[in-house]
């Protein structure tokens, strides 16, 4: 590792939301910087006026903040640096490393088609490279539009990649690229080189779909007499169908996972593992732990598959790492938004909410599960799982629910032990297994066939609530039986 200060960046284009590939690259750069005590910078590549939108910039920064990516220094916006790019394009032109190209789009297309017909490389044929100073001036006097192209030298270019090792390419495979358009604006590769150099970027860690750009950018660095940064190209993230994760294929916004109940620490952890390994069997890490152990030498060159099941498994582990209080802070607004309770009610019963969280969290893989699987602790509309009701809500169950409700109501103390003893005694009297009473009771009070320990659940719900719901369920069963009899 060089002794020079570590300065890395993430440079999204604000033409849409942040998908997981961009987020993964931001995380790797962030960890690399923080591990080495360096700087993590953000640059917004917003020179495409038609596609760049302010709301997309806001969305990008919101996603980074949600993931916990705190950047150093002010954000750099390419749209504010046009004159800087123009100056360096002119410098390349003046040095002889670049030249003016007056070819029209029609001429370029005609040349490409002819090259293909003759089975030649369709690269630019350097039609304008040999123009004399007089010819150039004559074209300029006529007002003919021109671009500035970089003259690619002969030979081979090699760079040492942080991920895959040495990569080389014959320079003949790279055409004389346009670095400035006819309107004077910089193309992508020139702007990136100027930005990375002036921002003092020491390492460029990005997706391996940029390798072709890297060779182009190295030529621009050399034309300007600058030392290129060290490059590292990460593997692509693939979907399960082995296609590249992309917005065009409908892959989700990173922030959509927040709506799905994924914790930012879990998403951070999961994305870090796509292309990087701790070299251990362990997979669940906190962000501080990842900063401590992140080593760029452990970056993997193989493409990684985005597996949502794996993400949810990691999310479940991170939920288990959180305190009941911190989870309650995150779940409370979700319960209110779902219409299950009110902000005031929760604020006055915070201990109850924390107890619900503690009881339910071992069965949750996402934050939204607290609402879906624990909503009955706050509101219950008497809707029962149809399949479970068909199995457990029998006429015998109605009688048992009423009788058990009477016994629960008569208890002086309504605790886990007293509830369990009462249910067990009644099962013995009826000479049935406890499950015969447990299943309809759970369904009666929660509407669900699965959940946390029944006796802990009943204690937390409270005696009056439990008794009322059990009697309501018994009435529901009888009404259903009567309706079925009438239908017959």
MARDRENNU-210674 format. One line per 4 residues: number of its first residue (from 0); for each residue x, y, z of C-alpha. Coordinates in Angstrom, 1 decimal. Layout:
REM residues N
NUM> X Y Z | ... $
//
This chain:
REM residues 488
0> 0.0 0.0 0.0 | 1.3 3.4 -1.0 | 2.2 5.9 1.8 | 0.2 8.6 0.0 $
4> -3.2 9.5 1.6 | -6.0 7.2 0.7 | -8.7 9.2 -1.2 | -11.5 7.3 -2.9 $
8> -14.8 8.3 -4.4 | -18.2 7.1 -5.5 | -19.5 8.9 -8.6 | -23.1 8.1 -9.4 $
12> -25.1 9.6 -12.3 | -28.4 11.1 -11.1 | -30.4 9.5 -13.9 | -32.4 7.2 -11.6 $
16> -32.4 5.5 -8.2 | -29.5 3.8 -6.5 | -29.5 0.1 -7.4 | -27.6 -2.5 -5.4 $
20> -24.5 -2.4 -7.7 | -23.9 1.3 -7.0 | -24.6 0.8 -3.3 | -22.1 -2.1 -3.2 $
24> -19.4 0.0 -4.9 | -20.0 2.9 -2.5 | -19.7 0.5 0.5 | -16.4 -1.0 -0.7 $
28> -14.9 2.4 -1.3 | -16.2 3.6 2.1 | -14.7 0.6 3.9 | -11.4 0.9 2.1 $
32> -11.1 4.6 3.1 | -12.2 4.1 6.7 | -9.9 1.1 7.2 | -6.9 3.0 6.1 $
36> -7.9 6.3 7.8 | -8.5 7.9 4.4 | -11.2 10.0 2.8 | -14.4 8.9 1.2 $
40> -15.7 11.4 -1.3 | -18.9 11.8 -3.4 | -19.1 13.1 -6.9 | -22.3 13.6 -8.8 $
44> -21.8 13.1 -12.5 | -24.7 15.2 -13.7 | -23.5 16.5 -17.1 | -26.3 14.7 -18.9 $
48> -28.9 17.5 -18.6 | -31.8 15.5 -20.1 | -31.5 12.5 -17.8 | -30.1 14.2 -14.6 $
52> -32.9 15.2 -12.2 | -32.5 17.0 -8.8 | -34.9 14.5 -7.2 | -32.5 11.7 -8.3 $
56> -29.6 13.5 -6.5 | -31.7 13.7 -3.4 | -32.6 10.0 -3.7 | -28.9 9.0 -4.1 $
60> -27.8 11.0 -1.1 | -30.7 9.7 1.0 | -29.7 6.1 0.1 | -26.1 6.7 1.1 $
64> -27.2 8.3 4.4 | -29.5 5.4 5.1 | -26.7 2.9 4.6 | -24.6 5.0 7.0 $
68> -22.1 6.2 4.4 | -20.9 9.5 5.8 | -18.7 11.3 3.2 | -15.8 13.7 3.7 $
72> -15.5 17.1 2.1 | -18.1 18.8 -0.1 | -19.8 17.0 -2.8 | -18.4 17.6 -6.3 $
76> -20.9 18.3 -9.1 | -19.6 17.8 -12.7 | -22.1 20.3 -14.0 | -20.2 23.0 -12.2 $
80> -16.8 22.2 -13.7 | -17.4 22.7 -17.5 | -14.7 25.4 -17.8 | -12.2 23.2 -16.1 $
84> -12.8 20.4 -18.5 | -12.5 22.8 -21.5 | -9.2 24.0 -20.3 | -7.7 20.5 -20.1 $
88> -9.1 19.5 -23.5 | -7.4 22.6 -25.0 | -4.2 21.6 -23.2 | -4.2 18.2 -24.7 $
92> -4.9 19.7 -28.1 | -2.1 22.2 -27.7 | 0.4 19.5 -26.7 | -0.1 17.6 -29.8 $
96> -1.6 14.6 -28.0 | -5.0 15.5 -29.4 | -6.4 16.8 -32.7 | -9.5 18.4 -34.2 $
100> -12.0 16.2 -35.9 | -14.5 17.8 -38.4 | -16.1 14.5 -39.4 | -19.9 14.6 -39.3 $
104> -22.1 11.9 -37.8 | -23.1 10.9 -41.3 | -19.5 10.5 -42.4 | -18.6 8.5 -39.3 $
108> -21.5 6.2 -39.9 | -20.6 5.7 -43.5 | -17.0 4.9 -42.6 | -18.1 2.3 -40.0 $
112> -20.4 0.6 -42.4 | -17.7 0.4 -45.0 | -15.2 -1.0 -42.5 | -17.7 -3.7 -41.5 $
116> -18.4 -4.5 -45.1 | -14.6 -5.0 -45.6 | -14.4 -6.9 -42.3 | -12.1 -4.3 -40.8 $
120> -12.2 -2.9 -37.3 | -15.0 -0.1 -37.3 | -12.8 2.2 -35.2 | -12.4 5.8 -36.3 $
124> -10.0 5.8 -39.4 | -8.1 9.0 -38.4 | -9.5 10.9 -41.4 | -8.7 14.2 -39.7 $
128> -5.4 13.3 -38.1 | -3.3 14.5 -41.1 | -5.1 17.8 -41.6 | -2.6 20.7 -42.0 $
132> -2.8 23.8 -39.9 | -4.1 25.7 -42.9 | -6.9 23.1 -43.5 | -7.8 23.2 -39.9 $
136> -8.0 27.0 -39.9 | -10.0 27.0 -43.1 | -12.6 24.7 -41.5 | -12.7 26.8 -38.4 $
140> -13.2 30.0 -40.5 | -16.1 28.3 -42.2 | -17.6 27.6 -38.8 | -17.5 23.9 -39.2 $
144> -18.2 22.1 -35.9 | -15.4 20.0 -34.6 | -14.6 17.6 -31.8 | -11.3 17.1 -30.1 $
148> -9.9 13.5 -30.3 | -7.1 12.0 -28.3 | -4.4 10.4 -30.4 | -3.8 6.9 -29.1 $
152> -0.1 6.0 -29.3 | 1.2 2.7 -30.7 | 2.2 -0.2 -28.4 | 0.5 -1.8 -25.4 $
156> -1.0 -0.5 -22.1 | -0.7 -2.4 -18.9 | -2.0 -1.6 -15.4 | -1.9 -3.6 -12.1 $
160> -5.5 -4.2 -11.0 | -6.2 -4.4 -7.2 | -8.6 -7.3 -7.8 | -7.4 -9.3 -10.8 $
164> -3.7 -8.4 -11.1 | -2.0 -7.3 -14.3 | -4.3 -6.4 -17.2 | -2.9 -5.4 -20.6 $
168> -4.4 -4.4 -24.0 | -2.9 -3.5 -27.3 | -3.4 0.2 -28.0 | -4.7 -0.6 -31.4 $
172> -7.9 -1.9 -29.7 | -8.7 1.6 -28.5 | -9.8 4.1 -31.1 | -8.9 7.8 -31.0 $
176> -11.6 8.8 -28.6 | -13.5 12.0 -28.5 | -12.6 14.0 -25.3 | -14.6 17.2 -26.1 $
180> -17.8 17.4 -28.1 | -18.4 20.0 -30.9 | -20.2 22.2 -28.3 | -17.0 22.2 -26.2 $
184> -18.4 20.0 -23.4 | -16.3 17.2 -22.1 | -17.1 13.6 -22.7 | -17.3 11.1 -19.8 $
188> -13.7 9.9 -19.8 | -12.1 13.3 -19.9 | -14.3 14.6 -17.1 | -13.6 11.5 -14.9 $
192> -9.8 11.9 -15.3 | -9.9 15.6 -14.6 | -12.1 15.1 -11.6 | -10.2 12.2 -10.1 $
196> -6.9 14.1 -10.5 | -8.0 17.4 -9.2 | -9.8 15.7 -6.3 | -6.6 13.8 -5.4 $
200> -8.2 10.4 -5.9 | -5.6 7.7 -5.0 | -7.6 4.6 -5.8 | -10.5 4.0 -8.2 $
204> -12.5 1.0 -7.1 | -15.4 0.3 -9.5 | -17.2 -2.4 -11.5 | -15.3 -4.4 -14.0 $
208> -17.6 -3.2 -16.7 | -15.4 -0.1 -16.6 | -12.2 -1.8 -17.7 | -12.4 -0.5 -21.2 $
212> -12.9 3.0 -19.8 | -9.8 2.5 -17.6 | -7.6 2.0 -20.7 | -9.0 5.1 -22.3 $
216> -8.5 7.1 -19.1 | -4.9 6.0 -18.7 | -4.2 7.4 -22.1 | -5.7 10.7 -21.0 $
220> -3.7 10.7 -17.8 | -0.5 10.2 -19.9 | -1.5 12.9 -22.3 | -1.8 15.4 -19.4 $
224> 1.4 14.2 -17.8 | -0.4 12.9 -14.7 | 0.1 9.7 -12.7 | -3.0 7.5 -12.9 $
228> -4.5 6.3 -9.6 | -4.5 2.7 -8.7 | -7.4 0.9 -10.2 | -9.5 -2.0 -8.8 $
232> -12.3 -3.6 -10.8 | -15.0 -5.4 -8.8 | -17.1 -8.2 -10.2 | -20.6 -7.5 -11.4 $
236> -23.6 -8.4 -9.3 | -25.8 -10.8 -11.1 | -29.4 -11.8 -10.6 | -30.3 -15.4 -10.1 $
240> -30.9 -15.7 -13.8 | -27.3 -14.7 -14.3 | -28.2 -11.4 -15.9 | -26.5 -8.2 -14.6 $
244> -28.4 -6.4 -11.9 | -29.7 -3.2 -13.6 | -32.4 -0.6 -13.4 | -33.6 -1.5 -16.9 $
248> -34.5 -5.1 -15.8 | -36.6 -3.7 -13.0 | -34.2 -4.4 -10.2 | -35.2 -2.6 -7.0 $
252> -34.1 0.7 -5.6 | -31.9 0.2 -2.5 | -34.4 2.3 -0.6 | -37.2 -0.1 -1.6 $
256> -35.5 -2.6 0.7 | -35.9 -0.2 3.5 | -39.7 -0.2 2.8 | -39.5 -4.0 2.8 $
260> -38.1 -3.9 6.4 | -34.4 -4.4 5.7 | -32.1 -2.8 8.3 | -29.4 -0.6 6.8 $
264> -26.7 -2.5 8.7 | -27.9 -5.8 7.2 | -28.0 -4.3 3.7 | -24.5 -2.9 4.3 $
268> -23.3 -6.3 5.6 | -24.9 -8.3 2.7 | -23.6 -6.0 -0.1 | -20.1 -6.1 1.3 $
272> -20.1 -9.9 1.0 | -20.8 -9.7 -2.7 | -17.3 -9.7 -4.0 | -15.4 -9.7 -0.8 $
276> -14.7 -12.3 1.9 | -13.5 -12.1 5.5 | -11.7 -15.4 4.8 | -13.6 -17.0 7.7 $
280> -16.9 -18.9 8.0 | -18.5 -15.9 9.7 | -20.9 -13.8 7.6 | -22.7 -11.4 10.0 $
284> -20.7 -8.3 10.9 | -21.5 -4.9 12.3 | -20.2 -1.9 10.3 | -17.4 -1.1 12.8 $
288> -16.3 -4.7 12.6 | -16.2 -4.5 8.8 | -14.2 -1.3 8.9 | -11.7 -3.1 11.2 $
292> -11.2 -6.2 9.0 | -11.8 -4.9 5.5 | -8.8 -5.8 3.3 | -8.8 -5.1 -0.4 $
296> -6.6 -8.2 -1.0 | -9.7 -10.2 -0.2 | -11.8 -8.8 -3.1 | -13.0 -11.5 -5.3 $
300> -12.9 -11.4 -9.1 | -15.8 -13.8 -9.6 | -19.3 -12.4 -10.3 | -21.6 -12.4 -7.2 $
304> -25.3 -13.4 -7.2 | -27.8 -11.2 -5.4 | -29.8 -13.7 -3.3 | -32.7 -12.0 -1.5 $
308> -33.1 -15.1 0.7 | -29.5 -14.7 1.9 | -30.2 -11.0 2.5 | -33.2 -11.8 4.6 $
312> -31.2 -14.4 6.6 | -28.6 -11.7 7.4 | -31.3 -9.2 8.2 | -32.8 -11.6 10.7 $
316> -29.5 -11.9 12.4 | -29.1 -8.1 12.6 | -32.6 -7.8 14.0 | -31.5 -10.2 16.7 $
320> -28.5 -8.0 17.5 | -30.6 -5.0 18.1 | -32.0 -4.0 21.5 | -35.8 -4.1 22.0 $
324> -35.8 -0.4 22.6 | -34.0 0.5 19.3 | -36.2 -1.9 17.4 | -39.3 -0.3 19.0 $
328> -38.1 3.1 17.8 | -38.1 1.8 14.2 | -41.3 -0.2 14.4 | -43.5 2.3 16.2 $
332> -44.1 4.5 13.1 | -44.8 1.4 11.0 | -47.5 0.4 13.4 | -49.0 3.9 13.3 $
336> -48.9 4.0 9.5 | -50.6 0.6 9.3 | -53.5 2.0 11.4 | -53.0 -0.4 14.2 $
340> -52.5 2.2 16.9 | -51.6 5.8 17.5 | -48.4 7.7 18.2 | -49.9 8.9 21.6 $
344> -51.0 5.4 22.6 | -47.5 4.0 22.0 | -45.8 6.8 23.8 | -47.9 6.1 26.9 $
348> -47.3 2.3 26.7 | -43.6 2.2 25.6 | -42.8 -0.7 27.9 | -45.6 -2.7 26.4 $
352> -44.3 -2.1 22.9 | -40.8 -3.2 23.9 | -42.2 -6.4 25.4 | -44.0 -7.1 22.2 $
356> -40.8 -6.6 20.2 | -38.9 -8.9 22.5 | -41.5 -11.6 22.2 | -41.9 -11.4 18.4 $
360> -38.4 -10.6 17.2 | -37.0 -14.2 17.2 | -39.5 -15.0 14.4 | -38.9 -11.9 12.2 $
364> -36.8 -11.6 9.2 | -37.7 -8.0 8.4 | -39.0 -5.0 10.3 | -42.4 -5.3 8.5 $
368> -42.8 -8.7 10.1 | -43.4 -6.9 13.4 | -46.5 -5.4 11.9 | -47.7 -8.4 10.0 $
372> -47.0 -11.0 12.8 | -47.5 -8.8 15.8 | -50.2 -6.4 14.8 | -52.8 -8.3 16.9 $
376> -51.0 -7.0 20.1 | -52.4 -3.6 19.2 | -55.6 -4.2 17.2 | -57.6 -7.2 16.2 $
380> -60.5 -7.3 13.8 | -61.6 -10.9 14.4 | -60.2 -12.1 11.1 | -58.9 -15.7 11.3 $
384> -56.5 -17.6 9.1 | -59.0 -19.6 6.9 | -57.0 -22.8 6.7 | -56.3 -22.8 10.4 $
388> -59.9 -22.0 11.2 | -61.1 -24.9 9.1 | -58.8 -27.2 11.1 | -59.1 -25.9 14.7 $
392> -62.4 -24.0 14.9 | -64.7 -27.0 15.5 | -68.0 -27.0 17.5 | -66.0 -28.8 20.3 $
396> -63.5 -25.9 20.2 | -66.2 -23.3 20.8 | -67.2 -25.0 24.0 | -63.6 -25.4 25.1 $
400> -62.9 -21.7 24.4 | -65.9 -20.6 26.4 | -65.0 -22.8 29.3 | -61.3 -21.9 29.2 $
404> -62.2 -18.2 29.0 | -64.3 -18.5 32.1 | -61.4 -20.1 34.0 | -58.9 -17.4 32.8 $
408> -61.4 -14.7 33.9 | -61.5 -16.3 37.4 | -57.7 -16.2 37.9 | -56.5 -13.8 40.6 $
412> -53.2 -13.4 38.8 | -52.8 -13.7 35.0 | -49.2 -14.9 34.5 | -47.4 -17.3 32.3 $
416> -47.4 -20.0 35.0 | -51.1 -19.6 36.1 | -52.2 -19.6 32.4 | -50.2 -22.7 31.6 $
420> -51.5 -24.5 34.8 | -55.1 -23.6 34.0 | -54.9 -24.8 30.4 | -53.1 -28.0 31.4 $
424> -55.7 -28.8 34.2 | -58.5 -28.4 31.7 | -56.8 -30.6 29.2 | -56.4 -33.3 31.8 $
428> -60.1 -33.1 32.8 | -61.1 -33.5 29.1 | -58.5 -36.2 28.7 | -57.0 -34.5 25.6 $
432> -53.5 -33.3 24.7 | -52.7 -29.7 25.6 | -52.4 -28.9 21.9 | -56.2 -29.5 21.4 $
436> -56.7 -26.4 23.5 | -53.5 -24.4 22.6 | -54.2 -24.3 18.8 | -57.8 -22.8 18.9 $
440> -56.8 -20.5 21.8 | -53.9 -19.1 19.7 | -56.1 -18.7 16.7 | -58.8 -17.0 18.8 $
444> -56.6 -14.3 20.2 | -54.3 -13.6 17.3 | -56.0 -14.8 14.1 | -52.9 -16.8 13.3 $
448> -51.8 -20.5 13.7 | -48.2 -19.7 14.5 | -46.5 -17.2 16.8 | -44.5 -16.8 20.0 $
452> -45.0 -18.9 23.1 | -48.7 -19.0 23.8 | -48.5 -18.4 27.5 | -46.2 -15.4 27.2 $
456> -48.4 -14.0 24.5 | -51.6 -14.3 26.6 | -49.9 -12.8 29.6 | -48.7 -9.8 27.6 $
460> -52.1 -9.3 25.9 | -53.7 -9.1 29.3 | -56.5 -11.0 31.0 | -59.5 -8.9 29.8 $
464> -58.3 -8.8 26.2 | -57.7 -12.6 26.1 | -61.1 -13.5 27.6 | -62.9 -11.1 25.3 $
468> -61.2 -12.5 22.1 | -61.8 -16.1 23.1 | -65.5 -15.5 23.7 | -65.7 -13.7 20.4 $
472> -64.1 -16.6 18.6 | -66.5 -19.1 20.3 | -69.4 -17.0 19.0 | -67.8 -16.9 15.5 $
476> -67.6 -20.7 15.5 | -71.2 -21.1 16.5 | -72.4 -18.6 14.0 | -70.5 -20.4 11.3 $
480> -72.0 -23.8 12.4 | -75.5 -22.4 12.4 | -75.0 -20.9 8.9 | -73.7 -24.1 7.6 $
484> -76.7 -26.0 9.0 | -79.1 -23.5 7.4 | -77.3 -24.0 4.0 | -77.9 -27.7 4.2 $
//
